Amino acid sequence: MPELFIPGSRGRLEARHAEAADPSSPVAVVLHPHPLHGGTMNNKVAYALFRSLVEAGCHTTRFNFRGVGRSCGEHAGGDGEVADALAVVDWTQRRHPESSTTWIAGFSFGAWIAARVLMKRPGIGRFVLVAPGATTRDWSFLHQVPADGLIIQGSVDSIVDPNEVAALAETLASLTRSLRFEMIEGAGHFFENDMETVRELVRDYARRAR
C-alpha cells in the first residue's frame, strides 16, 4: 500500500488508503487506540477494522494521530486528535465526492474520538465503536445522533468494564436511529483469540448497511 500523508492542523498525518471499485461506495475512516500506550494505525484491532471495511466495499483510510509514527505534532489529550480525525474525514470525502455516505470507526481511545467526531459531523451516517472507554472518558457530549451504529465489546475485558460499555450502548440506543450491540463472550480488550469474530461482525454489518 503506497505511502500517504494527509494535511492536518499540526502538519502532515501518516496514512494508508484503500479505494473501492465503485465510486459511490461509502467512505470510512478508522481511528487507532491511545498513542501514549503504543496505539498506532497498525494496531491489530484497528487494522482488523480497516480490512473489514475494505472487504465490505468501502473507500477506507487509517492514519496515525499527531506524534505517532511519521505524523507531525504531539499527543494533545483528545481535542487535537479530534482535529486530526476531522481533517482525515474531510480529505477522504473530498477524494470521493460521489460516495453515498461516511463511516467512522475506532478502537478503545479511538472509539471515544470517533464518537466525538460523529457529533461534529452530522453527515456521518454510520459508526463502529470497539471496546470504547466507557468509564475512563467523558461521554457527556452525546445527544441525538442521526446515524446508525455497531458497538463491539469483550466480556472479560480487564481495561474497559463490559457492564459500563453495555450501559453506554443502552444510552446510545436511545439517541441513534438504530444500534447493534455485540458482546463477544470470553474476549479480552485486545481480542487476541477473537479477531476473526470482530472482522466478521464488522464486515457483515457494513455489507448489510450499504
Residue pairs with C-beta under 8 A, 6 or more apart in sequence:
1 16
1 17
1 18
3 14
4 14
4 15
4 16
4 17
5 12
5 13
5 14
5 15
5 70
6 12
6 13
6 15
6 61
6 63
6 87
6 88
6 91
7 13
7 87
7 91
8 66
8 71
8 72
8 73
8 83
8 84
8 87
8 88
9 80
9 83
9 84
9 87
10 66
10 72
10 73
10 74
10 80
10 83
10 84
11 66
11 71
11 72
11 73
12 70
12 71
12 72
13 63
13 64
13 65
13 66
13 71
13 72
13 84
13 87
13 88
14 41
14 63
14 64
14 68
14 69
14 70
14 71
15 41
15 61
15 62
15 63
15 64
15 88
16 41
16 50
16 61
16 62
16 63
17 59
17 60
17 61
17 92
17 95
18 50
18 54
18 59
18 60
18 61
19 59
19 96
20 54
20 57
20 58
20 59
20 60
21 57
22 57
23 96
23 98
23 99
24 98
24 99
24 100
25 57
25 58
25 59
25 96
25 99
25 100
25 210
26 57
26 58
26 59
26 99
26 100
26 101
26 102
26 103
26 125
26 126
26 206
26 210
27 58
27 59
27 60
27 61
27 89
27 92
27 93
27 95
27 96
27 99
27 101
27 102
27 103
28 53
28 58
28 59
28 60
28 61
28 92
28 102
28 103
28 104
28 105
28 206
29 60
29 61
29 62
29 63
29 85
29 88
29 89
29 92
29 102
29 103
29 104
29 105
30 41
30 46
30 49
30 50
30 53
30 60
30 61
30 62
30 105
30 106
30 110
31 46
31 65
31 81
31 85
31 104
31 105
31 106
31 107
31 109
31 110
31 111
31 113
31 114
31 117
32 39
32 40
32 41
32 42
32 43
32 46
32 62
32 64
32 65
32 68
32 106
32 107
32 109
32 110
33 39
33 43
33 45
33 46
33 107
33 108
33 109
33 110
34 108
34 109
35 65
35 67
35 68
35 75
35 81
35 109
36 75
37 109
39 46
39 65
39 68
39 108
39 109
39 110
40 46
40 64
40 68
40 69
41 47
41 50
41 62
41 63
41 64
41 68
41 69
43 107
44 190
44 191
44 195
45 107
45 108
45 130
45 131
45 190
45 191
45 195
45 198
46 62
46 106
46 107
46 110
47 62
48 191
48 195
48 198
48 199
48 202
49 62
49 105
49 106
49 107
49 128
49 130
49 198
49 202
50 60
50 62
51 199
52 198
52 199
52 200
52 202
52 203
52 206
53 60
53 103
53 105
53 202
53 203
53 206
54 60
55 199
55 203
56 202
56 203
56 206
56 207
56 210
57 206
57 207
57 210
58 103
58 206
59 92
59 95
59 96
59 99
61 88
61 91
61 92
63 71
63 84
63 88
64 70
64 71
65 71
65 75
65 80
65 81
65 84
66 72
66 73
66 74
66 75
66 76
66 80
66 81
66 84
67 73
67 74
67 75
68 75
71 84
73 80
75 81
76 83
78 112
78 113
78 116
81 109
81 113
82 113
82 116
82 117
82 120
85 104
85 113
85 114
85 117
86 117
86 120
86 121
89 102
89 104
89 117
89 121
89 124
92 102
93 99
93 102
100 210
101 124
101 125
101 126
102 121
102 123
102 124
102 125
102 126
103 124
103 125
103 126
103 127
103 128
103 206
104 114
104 117
104 118
104 121
104 124
104 126
104 127
104 128
105 114
105 127
105 128
105 129
105 130
105 202
106 112
106 113
106 114
106 115
106 128
106 129
106 130
106 132
107 130
107 131
108 130
108 131
108 132
108 133
108 159
108 160
108 189
109 133
109 137
111 129
111 130
111 131
111 132
111 133
112 132
112 133
112 137
112 139
114 127
114 128
114 129
115 127
115 129
115 132
115 139
115 141
115 142
116 141
117 124
118 124
118 127
118 145
118 147
119 141
119 142
119 143
119 145
122 146
124 147
125 147
125 148
126 147
126 148
126 149
126 150
126 206
126 209
127 147
127 148
127 149
127 150
128 149
128 150
128 151
128 152
128 202
128 205
128 206
129 149
129 150
129 151
129 152
130 151
130 152
130 153
130 198
131 152
131 153
131 154
131 157
131 159
131 160
131 165
131 189
132 151
132 153
132 160
132 165
132 168
133 160
134 160
134 161
134 164
134 165
134 167
134 168
135 160
135 161
135 164
136 160
139 168
139 171
142 171
142 172
142 175
143 175
144 175
145 172
145 175
145 176
145 177
146 177
147 176
147 177
148 176
148 177
148 178
148 179
148 209
149 172
149 176
149 178
149 179
149 180
150 179
150 180
150 181
150 182
150 201
150 202
150 205
151 165
151 168
151 169
151 172
151 179
151 180
151 181
151 182
152 182
152 184
152 198
152 201
152 202
153 160
153 162
153 165
153 166
153 169
153 181
153 182
153 183
153 184
153 187
154 162
154 183
154 184
154 186
154 187
154 188
154 189
154 191
154 194
155 162
155 183
155 184
155 185
155 186
155 187
156 162
156 186
156 187
156 188
157 165
157 187
157 188
157 189
158 188
158 189
159 189
160 189
162 183
166 181
166 183
169 179
169 181
172 179
173 179
173 181
180 205
182 201
184 191
184 194
184 197
184 198
186 193
186 194
187 193
187 194
187 197
191 197
191 198
